[in-house]
Amino acid sequence: MNVEDARRKVVVGVDGSQDALRAVRWAAREAVRRRAELHLVAAVLWSDDHLPEMRRSGHDRTGDVLRRLADLSLDGAEVAAAEAAPGVVAVRREIVGFAPSVLRDVSQDAELLVVGDRGRGRIASVMAGSVAVALAAHASCPVVVVRGAEAAEDSSGPIVVGIDGTARSEAALAFAFEEASAHCAPLLALHTWSDVINDPYVASVIDWDAVAASEAERLADRIAGWAAKYPDVAVEQLVARGRAAHVLLDRAQGARLVVVGSRGHGEVAGLLLDSVSNALVHGAACPVAVVRSADGS
């Protein structure tokens, strides 16, 4: 690996859960494709307290137990990565701190951050996607949340990208076209619009066919430059009437990856994220990539 490649990193969160191992396998294949190191990151909450159930059998502090669990999780992640992508260069990293903060920090010099859609334990199951949502809002690089059936991750389905006409769509388009080109996958560019108007009189005099035609032209304009840059990518353009989240969730069925842009700025965004990104992170039937524009808009 040369000096330039050594600086390339794909980071994946590890916690010992099956969902995290699925994310590791996805990230390992992506790291090999990108000629990047795969950084396996386990966050450990340190404490000098003693676990009540350990008092009779020893003097282990809670932090010691959690560190050993993290080591076991990293052992399993290394095996999973090697099996999924022989030849992957894996780097173990055990870092003290809360998972969202740790992963957000290590994303600063990564080109991709990969996480599972839920973690280990009952609380994690109840809060499914909460870490992923926070990371997608604040990470310094694109975030992929590995969801859906594992067999679909290498399917012949398309990469779907949602386009809303803002600057964040450009960042999502750049990511989606590069992924489609690299994986020799078709690309479905999707733009939605709504005919919901509160005033029924106004709605009755609008030429909805003209609106649909205008939205289709708007999508074509957005796509034109990227299609010219990636002539090897087969692009289908789809303009659909309806709510973006509902349409994208439907199109995620059978897709290889769904890509969306995100505002991702501010403390509220860090908790809630955009409604579309949030819905996909919690409910899509395939992996979801959330890409922030360079200015966070």
Secondary structure, DSSP 8 states (H G I E B T S, - for coil): --HHHHT-EEEEE--SSHHHHHHHHHHHHHHHHHT-EEEEEEEE----SB-GGGTTT---BHHHHHHHHHHHHHHHHHHHHHHHSTT--EEEEEEES-HHHHHHHHGGG-SEEEEESS-SSHHHHHTTTHHHHHHHHH-SS-EEEE-S-GGGGG-S--EEEEE-SSHHHHHHHHHHHHHHHHTT--EEEEEEE----S-HHHHHTS-HHHHHHHHHHHHHHHHHHHHHH-TTS-EEEEEEES-HHHHHHHHTTT-SEEEEEE---SHHHHHH--HHHHHHHHH-SS-EEEEE-TT--
